[in-house]
Amino acid sequence: MINEPSVDALIRKLGTPENPASRYELCVVVAKRTRQIIEQMQSTGVTELPGKQKEIVLACQEIMNGKVTAAHD
């Protein structure tokens, strides 16, 4: 279970005041980014992240740091 960053903080960071994100949107963005991280690790031969961090935690941290955003059509 991920405690930091919190789900509410991730939703606020992912959305905007005019167009707030939903929990569903957060799940989709985190899942897609996690799959990308895993694919990158497999293609480069990396077996685990530094500090034995999980890929999903890295994806959530990237959202909080503003490195990952949701594309709104």
PQR file with spaces between the fields and no chain letter, atoms N, CA, C, O and H, PARSE charges and radii, in Angstrom:
ATOM       1  N    MET     1       0.841   -1.184    0.000 -0.4000 1.5000
ATOM       2  CA   MET     1       0.000    0.000    0.000 -0.0000 2.0000
ATOM       3  C    MET     1       0.883    1.243    0.000  0.5500 1.7000
ATOM       4  O    MET     1       1.875    1.314    0.725 -0.5500 1.4000
ATOM       5  N    ILE     2       0.514    2.202   -0.809 -0.4000 1.5000
ATOM       6  CA   ILE     2       1.290    3.428   -0.914 -0.0000 2.0000
ATOM       7  C    ILE     2       0.690    4.471    0.020  0.5500 1.7000
ATOM       8  O    ILE     2      -0.486    4.815   -0.094 -0.5500 1.4000
ATOM       9  H    ILE     2      -0.292    2.144   -1.398  0.4000 1.0000
ATOM      10  N    ASN     3       1.510    4.971    0.947 -0.4000 1.5000
ATOM      11  CA   ASN     3       1.045    6.007    1.868 -0.0000 2.0000
ATOM      12  C    ASN     3       1.546    7.378    1.468  0.5500 1.7000
ATOM      13  O    ASN     3       0.860    8.378    1.682 -0.5500 1.4000
ATOM      14  H    ASN     3       2.466    4.691    1.039  0.4000 1.0000
ATOM      15  N    GLU     4       2.722    7.439    0.896 -0.4000 1.5000
ATOM      16  CA   GLU     4       3.301    8.703    0.462 -0.0000 2.0000
ATOM      17  C    GLU     4       3.724    8.586   -0.971  0.5500 1.7000
ATOM      18  O    GLU     4       4.486    7.669   -1.277 -0.5500 1.4000
ATOM      19  H    GLU     4       3.279    6.627    0.721  0.4000 1.0000
ATOM      20  N    PRO     5       3.319    9.393   -1.835 -0.5600 1.5000
ATOM      21  CA   PRO     5       2.338   10.459   -1.684  0.2800 2.0000
ATOM      22  C    PRO     5       0.921    9.896   -1.581  0.5500 1.7000
ATOM      23  O    PRO     5       0.636    8.808   -2.083 -0.5500 1.4000
ATOM      24  N    SER     6       0.059   10.633   -0.939 -0.4000 1.5000
ATOM      25  CA   SER     6      -1.316   10.171   -0.742 -0.0000 2.0000
ATOM      26  C    SER     6      -2.097   10.237   -2.049  0.5500 1.7000
ATOM      27  O    SER     6      -1.740   10.982   -2.962 -0.5500 1.4000
ATOM      28  H    SER     6       0.290   11.516   -0.532  0.4000 1.0000
ATOM      29  N    VAL     7      -3.156    9.457   -2.128 -0.4000 1.5000
ATOM      30  CA   VAL     7      -4.006    9.431   -3.318 -0.0000 2.0000
ATOM      31  C    VAL     7      -4.604   10.814   -3.568  0.5500 1.7000
ATOM      32  O    VAL     7      -4.652   11.273   -4.709 -0.5500 1.4000
ATOM      33  H    VAL     7      -3.446    8.852   -1.387  0.4000 1.0000
ATOM      34  N    ASP     8      -5.051   11.467   -2.524 -0.4000 1.5000
ATOM      35  CA   ASP     8      -5.640   12.804   -2.688 -0.0000 2.0000
ATOM      36  C    ASP     8      -4.620   13.803   -3.232  0.5500 1.7000
ATOM      37  O    ASP     8      -4.955   14.636   -4.075 -0.5500 1.4000
ATOM      38  H    ASP     8      -5.012   11.095   -1.597  0.4000 1.0000
ATOM      39  N    ALA     9      -3.374   13.723   -2.752 -0.4000 1.5000
ATOM      40  CA   ALA     9      -2.334   14.621   -3.251 -0.0000 2.0000
ATOM      41  C    ALA     9      -2.034   14.336   -4.718  0.5500 1.7000
ATOM      42  O    ALA     9      -1.820   15.263   -5.500 -0.5500 1.4000
ATOM      43  H    ALA     9      -3.102   13.047   -2.067  0.4000 1.0000
ATOM      44  N    LEU    10      -2.016   13.067   -5.095 -0.4000 1.5000
ATOM      45  CA   LEU    10      -1.768   12.698   -6.487 -0.0000 2.0000
ATOM      46  C    LEU    10      -2.889   13.194   -7.396  0.5500 1.7000
ATOM      47  O    LEU    10      -2.630   13.673   -8.500 -0.5500 1.4000
ATOM      48  H    LEU    10      -2.189   12.314   -4.460  0.4000 1.0000
ATOM      49  N    ILE    11      -4.126   13.080   -6.935 -0.4000 1.5000
ATOM      50  CA   ILE    11      -5.269   13.553   -7.727 -0.0000 2.0000
ATOM      51  C    ILE    11      -5.191   15.061   -7.923  0.5500 1.7000
ATOM      52  O    ILE    11      -5.438   15.559   -9.022 -0.5500 1.4000
ATOM      53  H    ILE    11      -4.336   12.691   -6.038  0.4000 1.0000
ATOM      54  N    ARG    12      -4.850   15.788   -6.866 -0.4000 1.5000
ATOM      55  CA   ARG    12      -4.720   17.246   -6.976 -0.0000 2.0000
ATOM      56  C    ARG    12      -3.595   17.617   -7.947  0.5500 1.7000
ATOM      57  O    ARG    12      -3.740   18.542   -8.746 -0.5500 1.4000
ATOM      58  H    ARG    12      -4.649   15.383   -5.974  0.4000 1.0000
ATOM      59  N    LYS    13      -2.489   16.900   -7.875 -0.4000 1.5000
ATOM      60  CA   LYS    13      -1.340   17.195   -8.736 -0.0000 2.0000
ATOM      61  C    LYS    13      -1.630   16.853  -10.198  0.5500 1.7000
ATOM      62  O    LYS    13      -1.187   17.562  -11.101 -0.5500 1.4000
ATOM      63  H    LYS    13      -2.372   16.148   -7.226  0.4000 1.0000
ATOM      64  N    LEU    14      -2.364   15.781  -10.429 -0.4000 1.5000
ATOM      65  CA   LEU    14      -2.642   15.322  -11.782 -0.0000 2.0000
ATOM      66  C    LEU    14      -3.653   16.214  -12.495  0.5500 1.7000
ATOM      67  O    LEU    14      -3.559   16.428  -13.703 -0.5500 1.4000
ATOM      68  H    LEU    14      -2.724   15.205   -9.696  0.4000 1.0000
ATOM      69  N    GLY    15      -4.613   16.729  -11.746 -0.4000 1.5000
ATOM      70  CA   GLY    15      -5.652   17.563  -12.340 -0.0000 2.0000
ATOM      71  C    GLY    15      -5.334   19.037  -12.230  0.5500 1.7000
ATOM      72  O    GLY    15      -4.258   19.429  -11.780 -0.5500 1.4000
ATOM      73  H    GLY    15      -4.689   16.556  -10.764  0.4000 1.0000
ATOM      74  N    THR    16      -6.291   19.843  -12.648 -0.4000 1.5000
ATOM      75  CA   THR    16      -6.193   21.297  -12.525 -0.0000 2.0000
ATOM      76  C    THR    16      -7.457   21.775  -11.818  0.5500 1.7000
ATOM      77  O    THR    16      -8.435   21.031  -11.745 -0.5500 1.4000
ATOM      78  H    THR    16      -7.165   19.525  -13.013  0.4000 1.0000
ATOM      79  N    PRO    17      -7.458   22.989  -11.300 -0.5600 1.5000
ATOM      80  CA   PRO    17      -8.675   23.487  -10.659  0.2800 2.0000
ATOM      81  C    PRO    17      -9.869   23.516  -11.612  0.5500 1.7000
ATOM      82  O    PRO    17     -11.006   23.289  -11.198 -0.5500 1.4000
ATOM      83  N    GLU    18      -9.607   23.796  -12.892 -0.4000 1.5000
ATOM      84  CA   GLU    18     -10.689   23.836  -13.876 -0.0000 2.0000
ATOM      85  C    GLU    18     -11.124   22.436  -14.301  0.5500 1.7000
ATOM      86  O    GLU    18     -12.295   22.218  -14.612 -0.5500 1.4000
ATOM      87  H    GLU    18      -8.683   23.980  -13.229  0.4000 1.0000
ATOM      88  N    ASN    19     -10.193   21.495  -14.315 -0.4000 1.5000
ATOM      89  CA   ASN    19     -10.455   20.142  -14.787 -0.0000 2.0000
ATOM      90  C    ASN    19      -9.843   19.142  -13.797  0.5500 1.7000
ATOM      91  O    ASN    19      -8.773   18.595  -14.064 -0.5500 1.4000
ATOM      92  H    ASN    19      -9.242   21.673  -14.062  0.4000 1.0000
ATOM      93  N    PRO    20     -10.500   18.897  -12.666 -0.5600 1.5000
ATOM      94  CA   PRO    20      -9.920   17.999  -11.664  0.2800 2.0000
ATOM      95  C    PRO    20      -9.838   16.559  -12.170  0.5500 1.7000
ATOM      96  O    PRO    20     -10.677   16.106  -12.948 -0.5500 1.4000
ATOM      97  N    ALA    21      -8.816   15.862  -11.713 -0.4000 1.5000
ATOM      98  CA   ALA    21      -8.640   14.453  -12.077 -0.0000 2.0000
ATOM      99  C    ALA    21      -9.548   13.588  -11.210  0.5500 1.7000
ATOM     100  O    ALA    21      -9.943   13.983  -10.113 -0.5500 1.4000
ATOM     101  H    ALA    21      -8.134   16.230  -11.081  0.4000 1.0000
ATOM     102  N    SER    22      -9.867   12.421  -11.713 -0.4000 1.5000
ATOM     103  CA   SER    22     -10.661   11.461  -10.946 -0.0000 2.0000
ATOM     104  C    SER    22      -9.739   10.336  -10.475  0.5500 1.7000
ATOM     105  O    SER    22      -8.598   10.227  -10.924 -0.5500 1.4000
ATOM     106  H    SER    22      -9.547   12.101  -12.604  0.4000 1.0000
ATOM     107  N    ARG    23     -10.235    9.519   -9.585 -0.4000 1.5000
ATOM     108  CA   ARG    23      -9.466    8.353   -9.134 -0.0000 2.0000
ATOM     109  C    ARG    23      -9.214    7.399  -10.293  0.5500 1.7000
ATOM     110  O    ARG    23      -8.149    6.790  -10.389 -0.5500 1.4000
ATOM     111  H    ARG    23     -11.162    9.607   -9.219  0.4000 1.0000
ATOM     112  N    TYR    24     -10.193    7.278  -11.164 -0.4000 1.5000
ATOM     113  CA   TYR    24     -10.032    6.415  -12.338 -0.0000 2.0000
ATOM     114  C    TYR    24      -8.895    6.923  -13.218  0.5500 1.7000
ATOM     115  O    TYR    24      -8.048    6.143  -13.655 -0.5500 1.4000
ATOM     116  H    TYR    24     -11.059    7.773  -11.086  0.4000 1.0000
ATOM     117  N    GLU    25      -8.876    8.221  -13.477 -0.4000 1.5000
ATOM     118  CA   GLU    25      -7.818    8.798  -14.302 -0.0000 2.0000
ATOM     119  C    GLU    25      -6.450    8.571  -13.658  0.5500 1.7000
ATOM     120  O    GLU    25      -5.482    8.243  -14.345 -0.5500 1.4000
ATOM     121  H    GLU    25      -9.564    8.854  -13.122  0.4000 1.0000
ATOM     122  N    LEU    26      -6.376    8.745  -12.352 -0.4000 1.5000
ATOM     123  CA   LEU    26      -5.128    8.499  -11.637 -0.0000 2.0000
ATOM     124  C    LEU    26      -4.681    7.055  -11.821  0.5500 1.7000
ATOM     125  O    LEU    26      -3.507    6.802  -12.092 -0.5500 1.4000
ATOM     126  H    LEU    26      -7.162    9.012  -11.794  0.4000 1.0000
ATOM     127  N    CYS    27      -5.593    6.113  -11.677 -0.4000 1.5000
ATOM     128  CA   CYS    27      -5.263    4.692  -11.836 -0.0000 2.0000
ATOM     129  C    CYS    27      -4.733    4.399  -13.233  0.5500 1.7000
ATOM     130  O    CYS    27      -3.765    3.653  -13.388 -0.5500 1.4000
ATOM     131  H    CYS    27      -6.547    6.318  -11.457  0.4000 1.0000
ATOM     132  N    VAL    28      -5.356    4.977  -14.239 -0.4000 1.5000
ATOM     133  CA   VAL    28      -4.936    4.741  -15.626 -0.0000 2.0000
ATOM     134  C    VAL    28      -3.537    5.306  -15.859  0.5500 1.7000
ATOM     135  O    VAL    28      -2.684    4.633  -16.439 -0.5500 1.4000
ATOM     136  H    VAL    28      -6.142    5.583  -14.113  0.4000 1.0000
ATOM     137  N    VAL    29      -3.299    6.536  -15.412 -0.4000 1.5000
ATOM     138  CA   VAL    29      -1.998    7.173  -15.621 -0.0000 2.0000
ATOM     139  C    VAL    29      -0.901    6.416  -14.879  0.5500 1.7000
ATOM     140  O    VAL    29       0.169    6.176  -15.438 -0.5500 1.4000
ATOM     141  H    VAL    29      -3.991    7.083  -14.942  0.4000 1.0000
ATOM     142  N    VAL    30      -1.152    6.039  -13.635 -0.4000 1.5000
ATOM     143  CA   VAL    30      -0.147    5.303  -12.857 -0.0000 2.0000
ATOM     144  C    VAL    30       0.125    3.944  -13.493  0.5500 1.7000
ATOM     145  O    VAL    30       1.280    3.529  -13.585 -0.5500 1.4000
ATOM     146  H    VAL    30      -2.022    6.234  -13.180  0.4000 1.0000
ATOM     147  N    ALA    31      -0.915    3.249  -13.930 -0.4000 1.5000
ATOM     148  CA   ALA    31      -0.730    1.932  -14.540 -0.0000 2.0000
ATOM     149  C    ALA    31       0.076    2.018  -15.831  0.5500 1.7000
ATOM     150  O    ALA    31       0.966    1.200  -16.062 -0.5500 1.4000
ATOM     151  H    ALA    31      -1.854    3.586  -13.855  0.4000 1.0000
ATOM     152  N    LYS    32      -0.226    2.999  -16.669 -0.4000 1.5000
ATOM     153  CA   LYS    32       0.511    3.164  -17.928 -0.0000 2.0000
ATOM     154  C    LYS    32       1.973    3.489  -17.672  0.5500 1.7000
ATOM     155  O    LYS    32       2.858    2.920  -18.310 -0.5500 1.4000
ATOM     156  H    LYS    32      -0.949    3.665  -16.482  0.4000 1.0000
ATOM     157  N    ARG    33       2.230    4.399  -16.742 -0.4000 1.5000
ATOM     158  CA   ARG    33       3.621    4.769  -16.442 -0.0000 2.0000
ATOM     159  C    ARG    33       4.372    3.600  -15.821  0.5500 1.7000
ATOM     160  O    ARG    33       5.550    3.392  -16.114 -0.5500 1.4000
ATOM     161  H    ARG    33       1.510    4.861  -16.223  0.4000 1.0000
ATOM     162  N    THR    34       3.699    2.836  -14.966 -0.4000 1.5000
ATOM     163  CA   THR    34       4.341    1.670  -14.354 -0.0000 2.0000
ATOM     164  C    THR    34       4.732    0.658  -15.424  0.5500 1.7000
ATOM     165  O    THR    34       5.829    0.102  -15.378 -0.5500 1.4000
ATOM     166  H    THR    34       2.743    3.004  -14.729  0.4000 1.0000
ATOM     167  N    ARG    35       3.845    0.416  -16.384 -0.4000 1.5000
ATOM     168  CA   ARG    35       4.177   -0.500  -17.484 -0.0000 2.0000
ATOM     169  C    ARG    35       5.364    0.017  -18.294  0.5500 1.7000
ATOM     170  O    ARG    35       6.220   -0.766  -18.707 -0.5500 1.4000
ATOM     171  H    ARG    35       2.954    0.868  -16.421  0.4000 1.0000
ATOM     172  N    GLN    36       5.420    1.321  -18.524 -0.4000 1.5000
ATOM     173  CA   GLN    36       6.551    1.896  -19.254 -0.0000 2.0000
ATOM     174  C    GLN    36       7.861    1.676  -18.499  0.5500 1.7000
ATOM     175  O    GLN    36       8.878    1.324  -19.097 -0.5500 1.4000
ATOM     176  H    GLN    36       4.725    1.957  -18.189  0.4000 1.0000
ATOM     177  N    ILE    37       7.830    1.882  -17.199 -0.4000 1.5000
ATOM     178  CA   ILE    37       9.028    1.694  -16.375 -0.0000 2.0000
ATOM     179  C    ILE    37       9.488    0.238  -16.449  0.5500 1.7000
ATOM     180  O    ILE    37      10.678   -0.033  -16.613 -0.5500 1.4000
ATOM     181  H    ILE    37       7.004    2.167  -16.713  0.4000 1.0000
ATOM     182  N    ILE    38       8.551   -0.691  -16.329 -0.4000 1.5000
ATOM     183  CA   ILE    38       8.894   -2.115  -16.386 -0.0000 2.0000
ATOM     184  C    ILE    38       9.479   -2.478  -17.741  0.5500 1.7000
ATOM     185  O    ILE    38      10.461   -3.217  -17.816 -0.5500 1.4000
ATOM     186  H    ILE    38       7.584   -0.471  -16.196  0.4000 1.0000
ATOM     187  N    GLU    39       8.883   -1.961  -18.818 -0.4000 1.5000
ATOM     188  CA   GLU    39       9.403   -2.241  -20.162 -0.0000 2.0000
ATOM     189  C    GLU    39      10.804   -1.666  -20.341  0.5500 1.7000
ATOM     190  O    GLU    39      11.659   -2.308  -20.950 -0.5500 1.4000
ATOM     191  H    GLU    39       8.086   -1.361  -18.757  0.4000 1.0000
ATOM     192  N    GLN    40      11.048   -0.473  -19.822 -0.4000 1.5000
ATOM     193  CA   GLN    40      12.381    0.130  -19.902 -0.0000 2.0000
ATOM     194  C    GLN    40      13.392   -0.703  -19.127  0.5500 1.7000
ATOM     195  O    GLN    40      14.516   -0.907  -19.585 -0.5500 1.4000
ATOM     196  H    GLN    40      10.353    0.048  -19.327  0.4000 1.0000
ATOM     197  N    MET    41      12.994   -1.182  -17.961 -0.4000 1.5000
ATOM     198  CA   MET    41      13.895   -2.007  -17.154 -0.0000 2.0000
ATOM     199  C    MET    41      14.234   -3.306  -17.883  0.5500 1.7000
ATOM     200  O    MET    41      15.389   -3.732  -17.884 -0.5500 1.4000
ATOM     201  H    MET    41      12.081   -1.017  -17.590  0.4000 1.0000
ATOM     202  N    GLN    42      13.240   -3.931  -18.497 -0.4000 1.5000
ATOM     203  CA   GLN    42      13.466   -5.185  -19.210 -0.0000 2.0000
ATOM     204  C    GLN    42      14.369   -4.978  -20.419  0.5500 1.7000
ATOM     205  O    GLN    42      15.226   -5.815  -20.703 -0.5500 1.4000
ATOM     206  H    GLN    42      12.302   -3.585  -18.496  0.4000 1.0000
ATOM     207  N    SER    43      14.186   -3.875  -21.129 -0.4000 1.5000
ATOM     208  CA   SER    43      14.990   -3.640  -22.332 -0.0000 2.0000
ATOM     209  C    SER    43      16.441   -3.302  -22.006  0.5500 1.7000
ATOM     210  O    SER    43      17.333   -3.548  -22.818 -0.5500 1.4000
ATOM     211  H    SER    43      13.490   -3.195  -20.898  0.4000 1.0000
ATOM     212  N    THR    44      16.684   -2.739  -20.822 -0.4000 1.5000
ATOM     213  CA   THR    44      18.052   -2.391  -20.433 -0.0000 2.0000
ATOM     214  C    THR    44      18.704   -3.448  -19.551  0.5500 1.7000
ATOM     215  O    THR    44      19.891   -3.349  -19.242 -0.5500 1.4000
ATOM     216  H    THR    44      15.960   -2.539  -20.162  0.4000 1.0000
ATOM     217  N    GLY    45      17.943   -4.457  -19.144 -0.4000 1.5000
ATOM     218  CA   GLY    45      18.492   -5.527  -18.324 -0.0000 2.0000
ATOM     219  C    GLY    45      18.561   -5.223  -16.839  0.5500 1.7000
ATOM     220  O    GLY    45      19.193   -5.956  -16.079 -0.5500 1.4000
ATOM     221  H    GLY    45      16.979   -4.538  -19.395  0.4000 1.0000
ATOM     222  N    VAL    46      17.918   -4.152  -16.424 -0.4000 1.5000
ATOM     223  CA   VAL    46      17.881   -3.803  -15.001 -0.0000 2.0000
ATOM     224  C    VAL    46      16.873   -4.719  -14.322  0.5500 1.7000
ATOM     225  O    VAL    46      15.759   -4.899  -14.812 -0.5500 1.4000
ATOM     226  H    VAL    46      17.404   -3.556  -17.041  0.4000 1.0000
ATOM     227  N    THR    47      17.272   -5.302  -13.182 -0.4000 1.5000
ATOM     228  CA   THR    47      16.370   -6.232  -12.501 -0.0000 2.0000
ATOM     229  C    THR    47      15.599   -5.594  -11.359  0.5500 1.7000
ATOM     230  O    THR    47      14.498   -6.037  -11.030 -0.5500 1.4000
ATOM     231  H    THR    47      18.177   -5.156  -12.783  0.4000 1.0000
ATOM     232  N    GLU    48      16.167   -4.553  -10.748 -0.4000 1.5000
ATOM     233  CA   GLU    48      15.428   -3.863   -9.684 -0.0000 2.0000
ATOM     234  C    GLU    48      15.879   -2.418   -9.589  0.5500 1.7000
ATOM     235  O    GLU    48      16.987   -2.065   -9.992 -0.5500 1.4000
ATOM     236  H    GLU    48      17.060   -4.193  -11.015  0.4000 1.0000
ATOM     237  N    LEU    49      15.003   -1.596   -9.050 -0.4000 1.5000
ATOM     238  CA   LEU    49      15.280   -0.172   -8.898 -0.0000 2.0000
ATOM     239  C    LEU    49      16.144    0.058   -7.663  0.5500 1.7000
ATOM     240  O    LEU    49      16.166   -0.784   -6.765 -0.5500 1.4000
ATOM     241  H    LEU    49      14.103   -1.883   -8.722  0.4000 1.0000
ATOM     242  N    PRO    50      16.858    1.184   -7.600 -0.5600 1.5000
ATOM     243  CA   PRO    50      17.669    1.486   -6.422  0.2800 2.0000
ATOM     244  C    PRO    50      16.818    1.493   -5.155  0.5500 1.7000
ATOM     245  O    PRO    50      15.693    1.994   -5.158 -0.5500 1.4000
ATOM     246  N    GLY    51      17.348    0.948   -4.100 -0.4000 1.5000
ATOM     247  CA   GLY    51      16.637    0.899   -2.832 -0.0000 2.0000
ATOM     248  C    GLY    51      15.488   -0.092   -2.830  0.5500 1.7000
ATOM     249  O    GLY    51      14.616   -0.034   -1.964 -0.5500 1.4000
ATOM     250  H    GLY    51      18.262    0.541   -4.098  0.4000 1.0000
ATOM     251  N    LYS    52      15.483   -1.007   -3.799 -0.4000 1.5000
ATOM     252  CA   LYS    52      14.418   -2.007   -3.944 -0.0000 2.0000
ATOM     253  C    LYS    52      13.041   -1.356   -3.999  0.5500 1.7000
ATOM     254  O    LYS    52      12.054   -1.900   -3.505 -0.5500 1.4000
ATOM     255  H    LYS    52      16.192   -1.054   -4.503  0.4000 1.0000
ATOM     256  N    GLN    53      13.004   -0.185   -4.608 -0.4000 1.5000
ATOM     257  CA   GLN    53      11.761    0.561   -4.765 -0.0000 2.0000
ATOM     258  C    GLN    53      10.878   -0.140   -5.798  0.5500 1.7000
ATOM     259  O    GLN    53      11.386   -0.715   -6.761 -0.5500 1.4000
ATOM     260  H    GLN    53      13.806    0.257   -5.009  0.4000 1.0000
ATOM     261  N    LYS    54       9.597   -0.096   -5.609 -0.4000 1.5000
ATOM     262  CA   LYS    54       8.650   -0.690   -6.556 -0.0000 2.0000
ATOM     263  C    LYS    54       8.386    0.284   -7.694  0.5500 1.7000
ATOM     264  O    LYS    54       8.462    1.501   -7.523 -0.5500 1.4000
ATOM     265  H    LYS    54       9.184    0.371   -4.827  0.4000 1.0000
ATOM     266  N    GLU    55       8.079   -0.272   -8.847 -0.4000 1.5000
ATOM     267  CA   GLU    55       7.847    0.540  -10.036 -0.0000 2.0000
ATOM     268  C    GLU    55       6.653    1.466   -9.869  0.5500 1.7000
ATOM     269  O    GLU    55       6.677    2.603  -10.340 -0.5500 1.4000
ATOM     270  H    GLU    55       8.018   -1.261   -8.985  0.4000 1.0000
ATOM     271  N    ILE    56       5.617    0.992   -9.206 -0.4000 1.5000
ATOM     272  CA   ILE    56       4.414    1.806   -9.013 -0.0000 2.0000
ATOM     273  C    ILE    56       4.693    3.005   -8.105  0.5500 1.7000
ATOM     274  O    ILE    56       4.118    4.078   -8.291 -0.5500 1.4000
ATOM     275  H    ILE    56       5.597    0.068   -8.823  0.4000 1.0000
ATOM     276  N    VAL    57       5.570    2.819   -7.130 -0.4000 1.5000
ATOM     277  CA   VAL    57       5.937    3.934   -6.248 -0.0000 2.0000
ATOM     278  C    VAL    57       6.704    4.983   -7.042  0.5500 1.7000
ATOM     279  O    VAL    57       6.488    6.181   -6.861 -0.5500 1.4000
ATOM     280  H    VAL    57       6.036    1.948   -6.978  0.4000 1.0000
ATOM     281  N    LEU    58       7.591    4.540   -7.915 -0.4000 1.5000
ATOM     282  CA   LEU    58       8.332    5.472   -8.760 -0.0000 2.0000
ATOM     283  C    LEU    58       7.380    6.253   -9.662  0.5500 1.7000
ATOM     284  O    LEU    58       7.546    7.460   -9.839 -0.5500 1.4000
ATOM     285  H    LEU    58       7.766    3.566   -8.062  0.4000 1.0000
ATOM     286  N    ALA    59       6.391    5.579  -10.227 -0.4000 1.5000
ATOM     287  CA   ALA    59       5.408    6.257  -11.081 -0.0000 2.0000
ATOM     288  C    ALA    59       4.654    7.325  -10.290  0.5500 1.7000
ATOM     289  O    ALA    59       4.441    8.428  -10.794 -0.5500 1.4000
ATOM     290  H    ALA    59       6.257    4.599  -10.082  0.4000 1.0000
ATOM     291  N    CYS    60       4.254    7.016   -9.071 -0.4000 1.5000
ATOM     292  CA   CYS    60       3.540    7.992   -8.229 -0.0000 2.0000
ATOM     293  C    CYS    60       4.439    9.173   -7.871  0.5500 1.7000
ATOM     294  O    CYS    60       3.989   10.319   -7.858 -0.5500 1.4000
ATOM     295  H    CYS    60       4.427    6.121   -8.661  0.4000 1.0000
ATOM     296  N    GLN    61       5.703    8.895   -7.583 -0.4000 1.5000
ATOM     297  CA   GLN    61       6.628    9.984   -7.270 -0.0000 2.0000
ATOM     298  C    GLN    61       6.847   10.881   -8.478  0.5500 1.7000
ATOM     299  O    GLN    61       6.978   12.096   -8.332 -0.5500 1.4000
ATOM     300  H    GLN    61       6.069    7.965   -7.594  0.4000 1.0000
ATOM     301  N    GLU    62       6.889   10.298   -9.666 -0.4000 1.5000
ATOM     302  CA   GLU    62       7.047   11.096  -10.872 -0.0000 2.0000
ATOM     303  C    GLU    62       5.846   12.021  -11.088  0.5500 1.7000
ATOM     304  O    GLU    62       6.010   13.148  -11.555 -0.5500 1.4000
ATOM     305  H    GLU    62       6.783    9.311   -9.785  0.4000 1.0000
ATOM     306  N    ILE    63       4.657   11.558  -10.755 -0.4000 1.5000
ATOM     307  CA   ILE    63       3.465   12.422  -10.846 -0.0000 2.0000
ATOM     308  C    ILE    63       3.595   13.586   -9.867  0.5500 1.7000
ATOM     309  O    ILE    63       3.336   14.735  -10.226 -0.5500 1.4000
ATOM     310  H    ILE    63       4.523   10.642  -10.375  0.4000 1.0000
ATOM     311  N    MET    64       3.994   13.291   -8.638 -0.4000 1.5000
ATOM     312  CA   MET    64       4.137   14.345   -7.630 -0.0000 2.0000
ATOM     313  C    MET    64       5.207   15.356   -8.009  0.5500 1.7000
ATOM     314  O    MET    64       5.080   16.538   -7.691 -0.5500 1.4000
ATOM     315  H    MET    64       4.205   12.358   -8.346  0.4000 1.0000
ATOM     316  N    ASN    65       6.261   14.906   -8.685 -0.4000 1.5000
ATOM     317  CA   ASN    65       7.345   15.796   -9.094 -0.0000 2.0000
ATOM     318  C    ASN    65       7.040   16.534  -10.387  0.5500 1.7000
ATOM     319  O    ASN    65       7.838   17.360  -10.830 -0.5500 1.4000
ATOM     320  H    ASN    65       6.364   13.945   -8.943  0.4000 1.0000
ATOM     321  N    GLY    66       5.894   16.247  -10.999 -0.4000 1.5000
ATOM     322  CA   GLY    66       5.507   16.940  -12.210 -0.0000 2.0000
ATOM     323  C    GLY    66       6.138   16.376  -13.479  0.5500 1.7000
ATOM     324  O    GLY    66       6.025   16.983  -14.544 -0.5500 1.4000
ATOM     325  H    GLY    66       5.246   15.576  -10.639  0.4000 1.0000
ATOM     326  N    LYS    67       6.794   15.233  -13.383 -0.4000 1.5000
ATOM     327  CA   LYS    67       7.429   14.621  -14.545 -0.0000 2.0000
ATOM     328  C    LYS    67       6.417   13.883  -15.423  0.5500 1.7000
ATOM     329  O    LYS    67       6.667   13.672  -16.609 -0.5500 1.4000
ATOM     330  H    LYS    67       6.885   14.739  -12.518  0.4000 1.0000
ATOM     331  N    VAL    68       5.277   13.490  -14.848 -0.4000 1.5000
ATOM     332  CA   VAL    68       4.236   12.773  -15.575 -0.0000 2.0000
ATOM     333  C    VAL    68       2.933   13.554  -15.427  0.5500 1.7000
ATOM     334  O    VAL    68       2.556   13.959  -14.327 -0.5500 1.4000
ATOM     335  H    VAL    68       5.074   13.661  -13.884  0.4000 1.0000
ATOM     336  N    THR    69       2.260   13.756  -16.543 -0.4000 1.5000
ATOM     337  CA   THR    69       0.973   14.440  -16.521 -0.0000 2.0000
ATOM     338  C    THR    69      -0.022   13.646  -17.345  0.5500 1.7000
ATOM     339  O    THR    69       0.355   12.750  -18.100 -0.5500 1.4000
ATOM     340  H    THR    69       2.566   13.428  -17.436  0.4000 1.0000
ATOM     341  N    ALA    70      -1.268   13.974  -17.198 -0.4000 1.5000
ATOM     342  CA   ALA    70      -2.319   13.315  -17.981 -0.0000 2.0000
ATOM     343  C    ALA    70      -2.607   14.163  -19.221  0.5500 1.7000
ATOM     344  O    ALA    70      -2.681   15.389  -19.143 -0.5500 1.4000
ATOM     345  H    ALA    70      -1.575   14.702  -16.585  0.4000 1.0000
ATOM     346  N    ALA    71      -2.764   13.508  -20.337 -0.4000 1.5000
ATOM     347  CA   ALA    71      -3.108   14.207  -21.576 -0.0000 2.0000
ATOM     348  C    ALA    71      -4.619   14.294  -21.668  0.5500 1.7000
ATOM     349  O    ALA    71      -5.308   13.274  -21.660 -0.5500 1.4000
ATOM     350  H    ALA    71      -2.704   12.512  -20.400  0.4000 1.0000
ATOM     351  N    HIS    72      -5.132   15.510  -21.755 -0.4000 1.5000
ATOM     352  CA   HIS    72      -6.576   15.706  -21.886 -0.0000 2.0000
ATOM     353  C    HIS    72      -6.880   16.074  -23.320  0.5500 1.7000
ATOM     354  O    HIS    72      -6.351   17.051  -23.852 -0.5500 1.4000
ATOM     355  H    HIS    72      -4.572   16.339  -21.761  0.4000 1.0000
ATOM     356  N    ASP    73      -7.736   15.286  -23.939 -0.4000 1.5000
ATOM     357  CA   ASP    73      -8.102   15.528  -25.332 -0.0000 2.0000
ATOM     358  C    ASP    73      -9.250   16.498  -25.439  0.5500 1.7000
ATOM     359  O    ASP    73      -9.688   16.815  -26.545 -0.5500 1.4000
ATOM     360  H    ASP    73      -8.165   14.493  -23.507  0.4000 1.0000
